């Protein structure tokens, strides 16, 4: 290491370079604050009156944020004497790695445009996309932000979303809640079905348009297994799901149904019992 050259640089240009670094940091902080304020103002303008769709407005704001950040970076580089043409040449000389990464970003950007046109989901919808299930918070420039049921922030690339299956649980007015209940041998199955249907209809947020389904799903050695399937909007899915299980316990307990037990002929005989 040439310490003399370093010392010469510090003594001759160190102060000027230090001022440039401080100026760049100040410009970055102020620029980021101004960009955030601009995005908030544009968001407020686009959503005022509820005329602009929330999904599209967030997408446009994300594009604005990316463009303003690029302008800010170029302005800071210009403070160090790096001109736009030099910056472009620097990127061009970075090689295949940057080109490949930029190509990947372009595919996500193009997929985001298609998603805006096709509209398979909107902000607030509960979907499964790219192998992730959650509520859509934002359809961004390069990715879709989902909040999973365990409250985890997840960013899924738009190209991955578009190239995979998309399930939207919020599009239709209701969805089916799947639960099962087993009744013991000897219990009047038809009576159990009628009691469950009546109780399910009283659960809050169960769809009145589509009556609950309670049918025999299969026969087991302990007794018939019932499919218990009320319908509700996806916003109330888990509330109805848990209330359905409570309803099964409440109905069977009030009716005095015994707990299903494995018949003696199907029980495993242990060494003590065999003796």
N, C-alpha and C positions, 0 to 999 in steps of 0.2 A: 504494500500500500504506500503510495507516494504522499507522505504526510506534509511535505513542503507545498505540494500543489493544493492540498486541502486547506492548509493554513493560509495560503495566498488567496484562495477563493473566499474564505471566511473574512479575511481582513479587507478585501477589496469589494466583494459583492454580498457578504453575509447580511449586512443590515438591510440592503435592498431586497434580498431574497426573503428574509424574515418578515418584512413588511408585506410582501406579496402573499406569503402563507397566511398571515393574520387577516389580510384583506379577503383572501379566498374563503377562510373559515367564516368570517362575518357575512360575506356574500352568500355562502351556502345556508347559513342559519336564517338570514333574512329572506332569501329566495324561497326556501322551503316553507317559511311562514306565509309568505305572499301566495305561493301556490296553493297551500291548504285553504287560505281565505278565499281565493278565486274559485276553488272547487266547491266550497260551501255556498258561495253566492250563486254559482251556476246551478247547483243542486236545488237551492231554494227557488230560483227563477223557473226551473223546469217543472218542479213539483207543485208550484203555486196553482191553486184551483183544481188540482187533481186531473188536469187534462193530459199530462204526459205520463205514459206508462212507467212504473218504477223501474222495471227491468231495463228499458231503453235509456232512461235518464242516468242510471248508474253506469251503464256501458259508455255513454257519451262523456260522462265526467271522468271515467278512467282513461279514456283516450286523451282528454284534455290534460290530465295529470302527467301522462307519459310524455306528451309533446312539450309541456312546460319544463319538465325535468331535463329533457334533452337540451332545450335552449339554455337552461341554467348551467349545465355542465359545459356546454360550448363557451358560455360567457366566462366561466371560471378558467377554463383552459386558455382563453384569449388573454386573461390577466398575466399568464406566464409566458405569453408570446407564442403559444401554439395556435396557429391559424386553422380555420375550418378545413382548408385544403390539406394542410399537414396532418390534421386529425384523421381525415379520410384516408390519406396515404398510410398512416400508422395502422388503421384498422385493416386496410387491404394487405399490409405486410404481415399481419398477425398470423396468417396462414389458414389452414384447413379447419382448425379447431373452432375459431370464431365463426367461420362460414357455416360449419355444421350447426353450431348453437343458434346462429341467426336463422338458419333454415328451419330449425325446430320451432323457434318463436313465430316464424311466418305461418307455419302450419296451424299453430294454436290460434293465431290471429284470424286466419281464414276460416277456421272452424267456428270461432266466435261470431263472425259475420253471418255464417250460415245459420247458427243457432238463433241469432236475432231475427233472421228472416222466417225460419221455420217455427219458432216459438214453441218448442216442446214443453217448456216450463217457464214460469215467471218467478219473480222474487216473492218469497213467502210460501211457495209450493213445497210439499214434502215429496221428495223423489229418491230414486235409486239410480245413480249414474256413475259410470267408471268404477263400479264395485263399491261405491260409498253411498250410504243411505242417510239422508238428513234434510234439513230445511234450507232452501236456497236463500242465501243472504245477498249474493251479488253475482251477476254474470259479467265478468270483467273482460278486459282486452285480451288476455291470454289464458285465463282460467275461470272456473266457477267456484265460488265460495259456498261450502255447505257447513251447516252446524248440525252435528250428529246428535242423536237422542241423549248421549251422555255429556252434551254441552262441550264438544270438541270442535275447534275451528279447523276445517279441512279445505285445502285448495286442490282442485282437480283440474288438470289441463283440459282446455276446450277440445283439443283433438282427441284425447282419450274419451271424453264424454261423447263426442259425435261418432266415434268409431265403435262404441259399445252400445249395448241395449240401454234404453232409458225408460224407467218406470215412473210414471207420475201418479201418485196416490191422491192428489188433490183435484184432478180434472173432473172426475165424476162426482155426483152428489153424495154418494155413500160408498163404503167398502165393507167387506165381510170381516167379522171378528171370529176367529176359529178357536173353539175350546171344546173339551171333551168331558164327559161325566160317565162314571160306571155305576150301574145299579146291580144289587146282589141278585143272585138266582132266587126265584120265588116272588120277587116284587112285580107288581102289575106295571109293565113297561108303558102301556098306553096312558095309564094314570100319571106316571112320572113325566111323560112327554107333555101332557096337557098342563100339569102344574108348572113345569119349567117355561112353557110358552107364555103362560099368563104372567109369570113373575118377570120374565125378560122384557115384556112389553111395558112394565112399570119402571124400568131402569131409565134414569135421565139420559137424554140425547140419543136414545135408540130410535132408529128411523121408523116413522109411522107409515112411510110409503112402501117399505119392503118389510113384511112381517118376519120375525125371527124363525129360523129353521131349527127344529129339534127332531132328529131321526136316528134310527139305529145304524151305527157305523159298522160294527162287526160284533161277533159273538166271541166271548172269551170263557175260559173255565170258571172264572169268578162270577160272570154274569154279562149281560149285554153292555156294550160300550156305545154311548150316545154321542152324536155330533151336535154340539150346542153352538149355534151360529146366528147371533144378532147382527144387525147392520147399523152403521153409524158413519158420520163424516170423519175424515181422517184426523181432524183437529181433536176429536174426542175418543180416538181409538183406544188409547191405554186406559182411560177412565172406564170405558165400557168393558174393556177386556177384564180388568180387575173386578169390576162390579158383577160381571157375569159369573166369575168363580165364587164370589160371595153369595150370589143368588142360588147357585147349586147347593152350597152348604146349608143355606137357610131353608130351602125347600125340602131337601132330603131330611134335614133335622126335624122340621115341623111335621113331616109325614111319618116320622119314625122308621125310616128305612134303615136296615142294618148295614154295617160296613161290609163290602164285598170281601169274601174270603175264598182262598183256593180250596176246592173240594179235597176231601181226604185222599181220594184215589190219585190226585195229582201232587200231593205234598211230598217233599223229599224226606225220607226216613233216615234219621241220624243213627250213629252207633248205639247211643243210650236207648233210643226208642226201639231199635231192633233187638236189643238184649231183653 
